[in-house]
Amino acid sequence: MGRTVSAYDDADRRAAPRWSLNDLPWPIACRITPGHDVLIVNISAVGMLVESEAPLFPRRHVTLHLARSSQSLSLQGTIVRAYLATLDVTRGPTFRAGIAFAQLFEPLRDLLRSALH
């Protein structure tokens, strides 16, 4: 029997390799305009998946402010999908959003390729 592929099968939709924060050689903090701190779930040269306490909405154009040590960088992107990830009685809701970068983020791909190989 063949394997059934779900519409949500991430392995079939990926345009570039993704790295979790644990895979990165250095920590990255992220803030999304208009002012939400978000946790990076994974990141690639074409986009990232973030987690937030505030809902984020598809088709919204955003600016991502990434910070690492004393360096910072801003990227433009568009939220391509968003959903309620968890609902905790004490912490409240947690939302996730997939963000596609407006331009290929070549420095990340090159840095990670050299750091991880």
Sequence and secondary structure as in RCSB ss.txt:
>XXXX:A:sequence
MGRTVSAYDDADRRAAPRWSLNDLPWPIACRITPGHDVLIVNISAVGMLVESEAPLFPRRHVTLHLARSSQSLSL
QGTIVRAYLATLDVTRGPTFRAGIAFAQLFEPLRDLLRSALH
>XXXX:A:secstr
      TT HHHH SS  EEGGGSSS  EEEETTTEEEEEEEE SSEEEEEESS   TT EEEEEEEETTEEEEE
EEEEEEEEEEEEETTTEEEEEEEEEESS  HHHHHHHHHHH 
